[in-house]
């Protein structure tokens, strides 16, 4: 059985603590934030360290819909500054940025504090895991469109512009794109693996790049907090199925591959298996009885798209 939390109850707790709702948006000005933010480390150059999105790209005659971005965080101090800067230096004119840290013990808290003037809300308190942190963040959200970016990943330049332009021109509740994998140990990008159109029939085959997904607040649902590794995959099963979606055939984000990442850490195998059992339980999404058929057809689909040069 899928037990989902009540986000209104989370929100009420915050309001009772004196949090003002809606939260303030990230400051916006014509020159951009690059020279207002803390100076980057001396050895960091390019995006998102010494480069920013040109604010002139945002038509001043348009009313840009509010985007809410949530970053869950715990002890990823070597990555989180890049994550924060890649959100802020989009220079999006109507941005709500929330960071929910689970009481990190490394340099994370000091980095978050350094960027506090440009954040809509931030806290560093013990939580009940990543899903709980994300749900708490979204309970405070007031945006028209949502996304979350983990503290070891980051957005690419012009991502918000591309995403909102697509939302504005296509009536879609869910936008997704490609992602690049960056190997932290080698300091090299891996080969891009394009995403195929996300069809309901193949929805149980994991394919979406979580940091490259954005959706309308109208279709948002809470994270299933019992899950530890597959929380994004399970959310798509509930939230995306049956809703119109659109693929941007460009990389929108970078996922950092490192030994402590859930997708890389061998110690996570047991938790991945536990998530699989919960998701496939008859009280949740159930088993895929024709899995072999779907898997085979998806492989054929990939080959066909490659042959037609569609990916």
C-alpha positions as a Python dict, from the first residue, in 0.01 Angstrom:
ca = {
    (1, 'X'): (0, 0, 0),
    (2, 'X'): (129, 344, -93),
    (3, 'X'): (121, 569, 214),
    (4, 'X'): (160, 930, 103),
    (5, 'X'): (204, 1220, 345),
    (6, 'X'): (-28, 1518, 364),
    (7, 'X'): (170, 1814, 229),
    (8, 'X'): (-86, 2054, 377),
    (9, 'X'): (5, 1922, 723),
    (10, 'X'): (374, 1985, 651),
    (11, 'X'): (288, 2335, 536),
    (12, 'X'): (82, 2402, 850),
    (13, 'X'): (381, 2304, 1065),
    (14, 'X'): (598, 2559, 884),
    (15, 'X'): (332, 2831, 915),
    (16, 'X'): (301, 2761, 1288),
    (17, 'X'): (677, 2819, 1312),
    (18, 'X'): (628, 3168, 1168),
    (19, 'X'): (732, 3098, 808),
    (20, 'X'): (574, 3354, 575),
    (21, 'X'): (385, 3213, 277),
    (22, 'X'): (432, 3258, -11),
    (23, 'X'): (808, 3260, 20),
    (24, 'X'): (1008, 3547, -133),
    (25, 'X'): (1137, 3493, -484),
    (26, 'X'): (1507, 3498, -570),
    (27, 'X'): (1627, 3856, -635),
    (28, 'X'): (1633, 3951, -1002),
    (29, 'X'): (1811, 4238, -1169),
    (30, 'X'): (1911, 4329, -1522),
    (31, 'X'): (2289, 4269, -1490),
    (32, 'X'): (2226, 3923, -1346),
    (33, 'X'): (2352, 3773, -1021),
    (34, 'X'): (2703, 3669, -1124),
    (35, 'X'): (2883, 3962, -963),
    (36, 'X'): (2654, 3968, -658),
    (37, 'X'): (2703, 3607, -555),
    (38, 'X'): (3005, 3498, -350),
    (39, 'X'): (3318, 3471, -561),
    (40, 'X'): (3382, 3117, -692),
    (41, 'X'): (3694, 2920, -595),
    (42, 'X'): (3999, 3036, -787),
    (43, 'X'): (4026, 2711, -983),
    (44, 'X'): (3665, 2715, -1105),
    (45, 'X'): (3577, 2864, -1444),
    (46, 'X'): (3291, 2860, -1694),
    (47, 'X'): (2937, 2754, -1614),
    (48, 'X'): (2817, 2801, -1340),
    (49, 'X'): (3122, 2968, -1185),
    (50, 'X'): (3219, 3263, -1403),
    (51, 'X'): (2932, 3248, -1653),
    (52, 'X'): (2560, 3325, -1632),
    (53, 'X'): (2245, 3332, -1843),
    (54, 'X'): (2195, 3665, -2019),
    (55, 'X'): (1889, 3831, -1862),
    (56, 'X'): (1810, 3995, -2198),
    (57, 'X'): (1691, 3653, -2316),
    (58, 'X'): (1387, 3691, -2090),
    (59, 'X'): (1140, 3914, -2273),
    (60, 'X'): (1049, 4190, -2028),
    (61, 'X'): (703, 4217, -2186),
    (62, 'X'): (614, 3864, -2081),
    (63, 'X'): (483, 3751, -1744),
    (64, 'X'): (718, 3466, -1663),
    (65, 'X'): (545, 3194, -1458),
    (66, 'X'): (698, 3113, -1121),
    (67, 'X'): (926, 2808, -1102),
    (68, 'X'): (982, 2634, -769),
    (69, 'X'): (1305, 2437, -738),
    (70, 'X'): (1372, 2218, -433),
    (71, 'X'): (1717, 2083, -343),
    (72, 'X'): (1734, 1805, -82),
    (73, 'X'): (2078, 1784, 72),
    (74, 'X'): (2291, 1582, 309),
    (75, 'X'): (2670, 1585, 339),
    (76, 'X'): (2750, 1670, -22),
    (77, 'X'): (2953, 1980, 46),
    (78, 'X'): (3194, 1914, -239),
    (79, 'X'): (2909, 1941, -491),
    (80, 'X'): (2633, 2164, -353),
    (81, 'X'): (2784, 2502, -440),
    (82, 'X'): (2779, 2409, -807),
    (83, 'X'): (2416, 2298, -768),
    (84, 'X'): (2316, 2628, -606),
    (85, 'X'): (2497, 2850, -856),
    (86, 'X'): (2352, 2660, -1153),
    (87, 'X'): (2002, 2740, -1022),
    (88, 'X'): (2063, 3103, -934),
    (89, 'X'): (2266, 3192, -1244),
    (90, 'X'): (1980, 3090, -1471),
    (91, 'X'): (1880, 3448, -1376),
    (92, 'X'): (1517, 3345, -1414),
    (93, 'X'): (1290, 3642, -1333),
    (94, 'X'): (1036, 3454, -1118),
    (95, 'X'): (1220, 3186, -923),
    (96, 'X'): (1147, 3026, -587),
    (97, 'X'): (1444, 2823, -461),
    (98, 'X'): (1420, 2605, -151),
    (99, 'X'): (1704, 2403, 5),
    (100, 'X'): (1619, 2135, 260),
    (101, 'X'): (1934, 2004, 429),
    (102, 'X'): (1918, 1708, 666),
    (103, 'X'): (2158, 1854, 925),
    (104, 'X'): (2480, 1794, 734),
    (105, 'X'): (2803, 1760, 927),
    (106, 'X'): (3042, 1865, 649),
    (107, 'X'): (3086, 2207, 482),
    (108, 'X'): (2732, 2201, 335),
    (109, 'X'): (2571, 2423, 600),
    (110, 'X'): (2841, 2690, 565),
    (111, 'X'): (2795, 2695, 187),
    (112, 'X'): (2417, 2723, 214),
    (113, 'X'): (2455, 3006, 465),
    (114, 'X'): (2686, 3186, 223),
    (115, 'X'): (2409, 3191, -40),
    (116, 'X'): (2124, 3260, 203),
    (117, 'X'): (2046, 3614, 70),
    (118, 'X'): (1954, 3462, -267),
    (119, 'X'): (1745, 3171, -139),
    (120, 'X'): (1370, 3173, -85),
    (121, 'X'): (1401, 2936, 209),
    (122, 'X'): (1663, 2708, 357),
    (123, 'X'): (1689, 2492, 665),
    (124, 'X'): (1932, 2243, 810),
    (125, 'X'): (1740, 2005, 1036),
    (126, 'X'): (1733, 1631, 1079),
    (127, 'X'): (1470, 1480, 851),
    (128, 'X'): (1337, 1135, 767),
    (129, 'X'): (1531, 1094, 443),
    (130, 'X'): (1544, 1236, 93),
    (131, 'X'): (1175, 1187, 16),
    (132, 'X'): (1074, 1360, 337),
    (133, 'X'): (1305, 1654, 260),
    (134, 'X'): (1160, 1691, -91),
    (135, 'X'): (802, 1674, 38),
    (136, 'X'): (871, 1937, 304),
    (137, 'X'): (1020, 2163, 39),
    (138, 'X'): (727, 2128, -199),
    (139, 'X'): (481, 2187, 84),
    (140, 'X'): (606, 2547, 79),
    (141, 'X'): (603, 2577, -300),
    (142, 'X'): (391, 2841, -472),
    (143, 'X'): (522, 2804, -825),
    (144, 'X'): (331, 2724, -1141),
    (145, 'X'): (598, 2469, -1234),
    (146, 'X'): (806, 2240, -1012),
    (147, 'X'): (1132, 2047, -1021),
    (148, 'X'): (1389, 1916, -778),
    (149, 'X'): (1764, 1899, -824),
    (150, 'X'): (1977, 1688, -593),
    (151, 'X'): (2279, 1846, -429),
    (152, 'X'): (2529, 1648, -638),
    (153, 'X'): (2368, 1738, -974),
    (154, 'X'): (2331, 2069, -1155),
    (155, 'X'): (2138, 2240, -1434),
    (156, 'X'): (2298, 2338, -1760),
    (157, 'X'): (2298, 2695, -1891),
    (158, 'X'): (1962, 2821, -2029),
    (159, 'X'): (1769, 2520, -1896),
    (160, 'X'): (1489, 2723, -1735),
    (161, 'X'): (1450, 2932, -2050),
    (162, 'X'): (1415, 2620, -2267),
    (163, 'X'): (1172, 2453, -2028),
    (164, 'X'): (940, 2749, -1977),
    (165, 'X'): (943, 2827, -2349),
    (166, 'X'): (821, 2470, -2409),
    (167, 'X'): (553, 2497, -2138),
    (168, 'X'): (435, 2827, -2289),
    (169, 'X'): (396, 2688, -2640),
    (170, 'X'): (273, 2334, -2571),
    (171, 'X'): (-12, 2241, -2340),
    (172, 'X'): (178, 1984, -2143),
    (173, 'X'): (192, 1895, -1776),
    (174, 'X'): (536, 1736, -1786),
    (175, 'X'): (855, 1837, -1967),
    (176, 'X'): (1164, 1617, -1975),
    (177, 'X'): (1499, 1622, -2149),
    (178, 'X'): (1836, 1457, -2178),
    (179, 'X'): (2106, 1460, -1908),
    (180, 'X'): (2482, 1431, -1913),
    (181, 'X'): (2670, 1202, -1676),
    (182, 'X'): (2989, 1348, -1530),
    (183, 'X'): (3239, 1103, -1381),
    (184, 'X'): (3383, 1274, -1076),
    (185, 'X'): (3679, 1037, -1054),
    (186, 'X'): (3799, 1094, -1412),
    (187, 'X'): (3662, 1449, -1445),
    (188, 'X'): (3517, 1350, -1783),
    (189, 'X'): (3168, 1352, -1930),
    (190, 'X'): (3032, 1017, -2042),
    (191, 'X'): (2860, 955, -2376),
    (192, 'X'): (2514, 1108, -2395),
    (193, 'X'): (2231, 856, -2377),
    (194, 'X'): (1926, 1016, -2539),
    (195, 'X'): (1583, 956, -2388),
    (196, 'X'): (1306, 812, -2603),
    (197, 'X'): (951, 952, -2592),
    (198, 'X'): (805, 848, -2259),
    (199, 'X'): (503, 632, -2347),
    (200, 'X'): (259, 486, -2094),
    (201, 'X'): (308, 131, -2226),
    (202, 'X'): (681, 149, -2145),
    (203, 'X'): (646, 353, -1826),
    (204, 'X'): (765, 67, -1602),
    (205, 'X'): (1102, 62, -1783),
    (206, 'X'): (1321, 324, -1607),
    (207, 'X'): (1430, 582, -1864),
    (208, 'X'): (1382, 937, -1741),
    (209, 'X'): (1672, 1152, -1617),
    (210, 'X'): (1533, 1288, -1289),
    (211, 'X'): (1722, 1621, -1283),
    (212, 'X'): (1594, 1696, -1636),
    (213, 'X'): (1225, 1666, -1542),
    (214, 'X'): (986, 1957, -1479),
    (215, 'X'): (610, 1951, -1423),
    (216, 'X'): (303, 2159, -1359),
    (217, 'X'): (199, 2221, -1000),
    (218, 'X'): (-147, 2103, -1109),
    (219, 'X'): (-28, 1742, -1143),
    (220, 'X'): (214, 1735, -850),
    (221, 'X'): (192, 1448, -601),
    (222, 'X'): (392, 1374, -285),
    (223, 'X'): (697, 1149, -281),
    (224, 'X'): (641, 804, -129),
    (225, 'X'): (871, 847, 171),
    (226, 'X'): (923, 477, 241),
    (227, 'X'): (1131, 453, -76),
    (228, 'X'): (1501, 522, -56),
    (229, 'X'): (1637, 491, -411),
    (230, 'X'): (1347, 464, -659),
    (231, 'X'): (1142, 756, -533),
    (232, 'X'): (1158, 948, -863),
    (233, 'X'): (1073, 639, -1071),
    (234, 'X'): (770, 564, -855),
    (235, 'X'): (656, 927, -866),
    (236, 'X'): (653, 918, -1248),
    (237, 'X'): (431, 608, -1237),
    (238, 'X'): (165, 799, -1042),
    (239, 'X'): (212, 1153, -1166),
    (240, 'X'): (302, 1128, -1534),
    (241, 'X'): (87, 839, -1652),
    (242, 'X'): (-215, 969, -1842),
    (243, 'X'): (-86, 1327, -1856),
    (244, 'X'): (42, 1498, -2168),
    (245, 'X'): (421, 1528, -2180),
    (246, 'X'): (686, 1676, -2407),
    (247, 'X'): (1051, 1587, -2473),
    (248, 'X'): (1322, 1849, -2517),
    (249, 'X'): (1597, 1685, -2721),
    (250, 'X'): (1877, 1867, -2543),
    (251, 'X'): (2073, 1799, -2224),
    (252, 'X'): (1914, 2002, -1944),
    (253, 'X'): (2123, 1885, -1651),
    (254, 'X'): (2435, 1705, -1536),
    (255, 'X'): (2421, 1403, -1304),
    (256, 'X'): (2744, 1352, -1111),
    (257, 'X'): (2867, 993, -1094),
    (258, 'X'): (3063, 932, -774),
    (259, 'X'): (3112, 642, -530),
    (260, 'X'): (2860, 772, -276),
    (261, 'X'): (2580, 825, -529),
    (262, 'X'): (2286, 587, -483),
    (263, 'X'): (2320, 464, -841),
    (264, 'X'): (2692, 387, -789),
    (265, 'X'): (2723, 265, -430),
    (266, 'X'): (2720, -119, -407),
    (267, 'X'): (2596, -89, -49),
    (268, 'X'): (2267, 45, -187),
    (269, 'X'): (2181, -287, -355),
    (270, 'X'): (1963, -402, -66),
    (271, 'X'): (1771, -75, -62),
    (272, 'X'): (1717, -82, -439),
    (273, 'X'): (1577, -434, -398),
    (274, 'X'): (1351, -325, -112),
    (275, 'X'): (1216, -38, -321),
    (276, 'X'): (1148, -281, -606),
    (277, 'X'): (949, -507, -373),
    (278, 'X'): (743, -216, -239),
    (279, 'X'): (664, -82, -586),
    (280, 'X'): (572, -424, -726),
    (281, 'X'): (352, -514, -429),
    (282, 'X'): (-12, -578, -519),
    (283, 'X'): (-113, -289, -294),
    (284, 'X'): (109, -52, -492),
    (285, 'X'): (173, -78, -867),
    (286, 'X'): (187, -456, -890),
    (287, 'X'): (415, -678, -1094),
    (288, 'X'): (453, -635, -1471),
    (289, 'X'): (320, -965, -1596),
    (290, 'X'): (432, -910, -1957),
    (291, 'X'): (772, -764, -1864),
    (292, 'X'): (970, -970, -2117),
    (293, 'X'): (742, -857, -2399),
    (294, 'X'): (763, -490, -2302),
    (295, 'X'): (1137, -508, -2258),
    (296, 'X'): (1180, -672, -2600),
    (297, 'X'): (954, -419, -2773),
    (298, 'X'): (1142, -134, -2610),
    (299, 'X'): (1472, -269, -2744),
    (300, 'X'): (1315, -284, -3090),
    (301, 'X'): (1193, 73, -3044),
    (302, 'X'): (1543, 191, -2951),
    (303, 'X'): (1693, 24, -3259),
    (304, 'X'): (1424, 177, -3480),
    (305, 'X'): (1482, 526, -3344),
    (306, 'X'): (1855, 483, -3396),
    (307, 'X'): (1806, 358, -3753),
    (308, 'X'): (1578, 653, -3834),
    (309, 'X'): (1832, 886, -3667),
    (310, 'X'): (1564, 1015, -3430),
    (311, 'X'): (1804, 987, -3136),
}
